[in-house]
Amino acid sequence: MKELMKQPSSWLPNGIKLNLSDQFRPFSFTEELQFRLEELLEKNKENLLNPDEQAELAGLLELEKIFSFINAKLAS
C-alpha cells in the first residue's frame, strides 16, 4: 500500500531553517526543500506526479500549513 502523505516530521532534521532575525517567519523550508516543493507543484499542475511524489507533495503542503500557523501565532 502506498502512503497517502509523507510524514511532515521526516523533513525536520534537514529541511527546516530557523530564522531568528525574522520575527514574522522564524520557521521556513531550506532553499533545497523550497525548490523541491515548487518543482512538485509545477509537475502537479501538469498532472505528472507519480504516487510517491503525490505523497511527498501532500506532506510538504501539510508542513507548510503547520509553519504558517506557528509563524502567525509567534508574530501575534
N, C-alpha and C positions, 0 to 999 in steps of 0.2 A: 504494500500500500504506500503510495506517495504521500509525503507530508503536504498538508494544505498551506502551511506557513512555516518558514524557517523561524526558529525562536529568536525574538529580538535580542535576548540576552547573549546570544552567541557572538554578537559584534562588540560587546562591552570591552573585552580586553584590548582589541586592536583597532576598532573602527570609530572610536569616540574621542573628541577633543574637549578639553575643559578650557574655556576662555575666561580666565579670571578678570581680565580687563574689560570685558563686555557684560555689563550688568543686565542687558536685555536678552542676551543669547549666550549664557555661560556654557551650555551643552550643545554640541553640534557634531556632525559627522566629520571624519577626516576628509581631506581632499580626495583620497582614493575611493572612499566609500560614497562620497557625494557624486563622484564621476560614475561609479557603478550604478547608483540609483538613477541618474539621468540616462544612462545607457539602457537600463531595463525599461524605463518609462518610454523611451523612444521606440524600442522594439515592441512594447505593448501596444503603442498606437498603431503599429503595422500588423498586429496580431501574429508576431513571430516568436513569441515566448514558448519555450518548452515547459513541461510541468515543473522541473526543478527551478527554472527561472521564475515561474509564476509564484512558487513558494517563497523564493528569495525576495521578490518584489513585495509580496504581502507582508513579510516580516520587516522589511525596511520601511514600508509605509506605516506600519504599526509603531515602530520605534520612532519615526518622525513625529507621529501624533503624541507619543509619550513625551518627547523632548519639548514639543510646542507647549504642552500642558505645564510641564515642570518649569520651563523658562518663563511662562506667563505668571505662574504663581510666585516665582522668585522676584520677578520685576514689580509685582504689585505690593 
